[in-house]
Each structure stands twice: as structure tokens, then as C-alpha cells.
Amino acid sequence: MTKMPAAMSQTIAHLGPVGTYTEAAALICQAWLTQNDVSNQYQLKPYPSIALTLEAVARGEVPLAIVPVENSLQGGVTMTMDTLWRLDQLQIHAALVMPIQHALLSHATSLEQIKQVYSHPQALGQCPLWLAENLPQAELIPANSTTEGIQYLSNPTIAAISSQRAAQLYGETVVACPINDHQDNCTRFLLISREAAPGGCFTSLALSLKANQPGSLLQLLQAFADRGINLSRIESRPSKRSMGDYLFFLDMEGDTRDPLAQAALSDLKSNSEMLKVFGSYDLLPDEFVRSVL
């Protein structure tokens, strides 16, 4: 009998600890990769921050990472965008959109007893109306992740905003759920690697302007309009060089292998100070994402 080759082990880095929404997204990617590549086994590895997660890929410490990039309520995840710009050679291999439902975890016997609420700034920013109405007395404390605050819950005056899955994993009590202000809350995650992007329906890129003068950004965007290429997202971030100096992150509908896209990117490269193309990729099907959750 022919001996089958042993499966290779691949690691997917994610923001930890166990129970974060990013870990849930990593589990979805794990299932997707396993379904499409039976020659590899995929394991998860948590990191304490988004920046360290991406840096692990850039250093070659791990081959893959999953990071949040955009929330439907809070917009872009600034740490992800800033780190993608800072590091070189990172490419997007896939994206997924995951529904987010926040839960309030606490040992308090009443909401009035809660004096502090811990969570990631994105989660806190997705529940302001609920928090103002139900916990006006509570201090909101930013944490590195949605599960970091769970370690303090032995104190009944403390609560954490996390997921129902995290409550189950850590054996904690859900006081209220969902508490996000909008029920269609969702987050887009990116699967990152140093390997060349596979191609697909979407392309992400970032650029800086040669000069801050009238028409500079319009000139760059015209490269897409002239060729009938739709931009599904554009967002600015401070360049950190001087006040009023910005980077621009764009999502283009199209593949870099398409001649029109190549022509547009060629124009951008000529007319921008620096252009980073993070690759073309596809979005995981919604039905697959929901089947894993």
C-alpha cells in the first residue's frame, strides 16, 4: 500500500486571547483552508495585539494571519491599516464579513452595581447608546481585546463587553445581549500572508500624495473613473509626518491582472509619492461564514 505523505502544519496568527471575534474569524478561515487544501493542517496562535500579529507574518514567524480591517459602525480599524502601511511584503489572500453581536458579561446582581466596563475600543464604540442608557454611571476602559476584561470579572462591580462564545468558553454570565446599537453590526476581516495574492474580485491598496495641493487626490481617483472601475471604499489615515498629511486606503472592484486595472495602477504609481498594492482576493461566501459560526 502506498504511504500517504504526512500533512504539513500551518499556523494562523490572530488577536488573542481565546474567545475574541478575531479568533472566531480565524476558525472560519481554518475551516475554509482545510476544505480547500487537504495537504495541510491549520492551527491557531494568539498574539496580544493586531500589530504583533502582522509583524509575525512579516518576520516569517507564521505564514498566515487574520486581522479586522473595517466595521460597519466604527469604520476602519486604524491599527490594521497603520501596520499594513508600515510593513512590507504583506498580501491579502481572502476576506470575510462576520456578523458581530456584543454581550455584557458580569457577576453584578444589577446594572447599577457596575462601575467599570472593559472592552476593545471598537466594541465600546459600537455600543455607546446602550451604555449611555443602561450604564451611565460606569467608566469605560479600553482593552487590547474583547476578552481581556474577563480576567477582572470576579469583582461584581466590573463588566466586560465580549461575545456569547467567550462567555461560554470562560464560564461567565451574560447580563444582556445583544447590546450593540445596530443589529446589523458586522466586521470585515483579512487573511494576510507574505505569499503572492491569489487574485480575485477585490483589490486593496494604499498611497501617499506627492504634494498636498488642490486636485492631487482627484487626479489619482480619475485613473479609476476614466476606466469605469468602481471603488468600494476610500479612507484616510494620518501619515504621522506632519499635520494635514494623509495616506489613503482604497478598495477597488477588480483584479490587478485585468488590463484596465493595470493601466489605472500604472497611473497611480506615476502620480503618487508611494503606492502599496496589497493584492487581489475574493470574499468568502456568507453562507460558509454563517455555517461555521
Residue pairs with C-beta under 8 A, 6 or more apart in sequence:
5 39
7 38
7 39
7 40
7 41
8 39
8 40
8 41
9 40
9 41
9 42
9 43
10 33
10 40
10 41
10 42
10 43
10 63
10 64
11 42
11 43
11 44
11 45
11 62
11 63
11 64
12 26
12 29
12 30
12 33
12 42
12 43
12 44
12 45
12 62
12 64
12 65
12 66
12 191
13 44
13 45
13 46
13 47
13 53
13 56
13 57
13 61
13 62
13 64
13 65
13 66
14 20
14 22
14 23
14 25
14 26
14 44
14 45
14 46
14 47
14 53
14 65
14 66
14 67
15 22
15 23
15 46
15 47
15 48
15 49
15 50
15 53
15 67
15 68
15 144
15 145
16 22
16 23
16 46
16 47
16 48
16 145
16 147
17 46
17 145
17 147
17 148
18 46
18 147
18 169
19 146
19 147
19 150
19 162
19 163
19 165
19 166
19 169
19 170
20 46
20 145
20 146
20 147
20 163
20 166
21 68
21 98
21 100
21 146
21 163
21 187
22 66
22 67
22 68
22 145
22 189
23 44
23 46
24 98
24 163
24 165
24 293
25 66
25 68
25 96
25 98
25 187
25 189
26 44
26 66
27 44
27 292
28 96
28 98
28 284
28 288
28 289
28 292
28 293
29 42
29 64
29 66
29 94
29 96
29 189
29 191
29 284
30 42
30 43
30 44
31 288
31 292
32 94
32 284
32 288
33 40
33 42
34 40
34 41
34 42
42 64
45 56
45 62
47 53
47 56
48 144
48 145
49 79
49 144
50 67
50 68
50 77
50 79
50 80
50 83
51 79
51 83
53 65
53 66
53 67
54 65
54 67
54 80
54 83
54 84
54 87
54 90
54 192
55 83
55 87
56 62
56 65
57 63
57 64
57 65
57 90
57 192
57 193
57 194
58 87
58 88
58 89
58 90
58 194
60 194
63 193
63 194
63 195
64 93
64 191
64 192
64 193
65 191
65 192
65 193
66 189
66 190
66 191
66 192
67 77
67 80
67 189
67 190
67 192
68 77
68 80
68 122
68 187
68 188
68 189
68 190
69 76
69 77
69 80
69 81
69 95
69 188
69 189
69 190
70 76
70 77
70 187
70 188
70 233
71 77
71 100
71 122
71 126
71 185
71 186
71 187
71 188
72 182
72 184
72 185
72 186
72 187
73 125
73 126
73 180
73 181
73 182
73 185
74 122
74 125
74 126
75 235
76 235
76 237
76 249
77 122
78 237
80 190
81 206
81 235
81 237
81 249
82 237
84 90
84 206
84 276
84 278
85 206
85 237
85 247
85 276
89 194
90 192
90 193
90 194
90 278
91 192
91 193
91 194
91 195
91 196
91 197
91 278
91 279
92 190
92 191
92 192
92 197
92 204
92 278
92 279
92 281
93 191
93 192
93 193
93 195
93 197
93 198
93 279
93 281
94 190
94 191
94 198
94 200
94 281
94 282
94 283
94 284
95 188
95 189
95 190
95 191
95 202
95 281
95 282
95 283
95 284
96 188
96 189
96 191
96 283
96 284
96 289
97 186
97 187
97 188
97 189
97 283
97 286
97 289
98 186
98 187
98 188
98 189
98 289
98 293
99 184
99 185
99 186
99 290
99 293
100 126
100 163
100 180
100 185
100 186
100 187
101 163
101 164
101 177
101 178
101 180
101 183
101 185
102 119
102 123
102 126
102 127
102 146
102 161
102 162
102 163
102 177
102 178
102 179
102 180
102 185
103 161
103 162
103 163
103 164
103 166
103 167
103 174
103 175
103 176
103 177
103 178
103 179
104 117
104 159
104 160
104 161
104 174
104 175
104 176
104 177
104 179
105 150
105 153
105 159
105 160
105 161
105 162
105 166
105 167
105 172
105 173
105 174
105 175
106 114
106 153
106 156
106 158
106 159
106 160
106 173
106 175
107 153
107 154
107 155
107 156
107 173
108 114
108 156
108 157
108 159
108 175
109 156
111 134
111 135
111 175
112 137
113 156
113 157
114 135
114 137
114 138
114 157
114 158
114 159
115 137
115 138
115 139
115 157
115 158
116 138
116 139
116 141
116 152
116 157
116 158
116 159
117 124
117 131
117 135
117 138
117 139
117 140
117 141
117 149
117 158
117 159
117 160
117 161
118 141
118 143
118 148
118 149
118 152
118 158
118 159
118 160
118 161
119 140
119 142
119 143
119 146
119 149
119 160
119 161
119 162
120 142
120 143
120 144
120 145
120 146
120 148
121 142
122 187
123 146
123 161
123 162
124 131
124 140
124 142
124 161
126 180
126 181
126 182
126 185
127 161
127 179
127 180
127 181
128 181
129 181
130 179
130 180
130 181
131 138
131 140
131 179
134 176
134 179
135 159
138 159
141 149
143 149
143 160
146 160
146 161
146 162
146 163
146 166
147 160
147 162
147 166
147 170
148 160
149 158
149 159
149 160
149 161
149 162
150 160
150 162
150 166
150 170
150 172
152 158
152 160
153 159
153 160
153 172
159 175
160 172
161 179
164 174
164 177
166 172
167 173
167 174
178 185
190 204
191 281
196 279
197 256
197 278
197 279
197 280
197 281
198 279
198 280
198 281
198 282
199 255
199 256
199 257
199 280
199 281
200 255
200 280
200 281
200 282
200 283
201 253
201 254
201 255
201 280
201 282
201 283
202 232
202 251
202 252
202 253
202 254
202 280
202 281
202 282
202 283
203 251
203 252
203 254
203 255
203 256
203 261
203 277
203 278
203 279
203 280
203 281
204 249
204 250
204 251
204 252
204 277
204 278
204 279
204 281
205 249
205 250
205 252
205 265
205 268
205 275
205 276
205 277
205 278
206 247
206 248
206 249
206 250
206 275
206 276
206 278
207 220
207 247
207 248
207 250
207 268
207 272
207 273
207 274
207 275
207 276
208 239
208 245
208 246
208 247
208 248
208 272
208 273
208 274
209 216
209 217
209 220
209 246
209 248
209 272
209 273
210 216
210 271
210 272
210 273
212 244
212 245
217 248
219 271
220 248
220 267
220 268
220 271
220 272
221 231
221 234
223 263
223 264
223 265
223 267
223 268
223 271
224 230
224 231
224 252
224 264
226 264
227 260
227 261
227 263
227 264
228 260
229 252
229 253
229 254
229 260
229 261
229 264
230 252
230 253
230 254
231 250
231 251
231 252
231 253
232 251
232 252
232 253
233 249
233 250
233 251
234 248
234 249
234 250
234 251
235 248
235 249
236 246
236 247
236 248
236 249
237 246
237 247
237 248
237 249
238 245
238 246
238 247
239 245
239 246
239 247
252 261
252 264
254 260
254 261
254 280
255 261
255 280
256 262
256 265
256 277
256 279
256 280
257 280
265 275
265 277
268 275
269 275
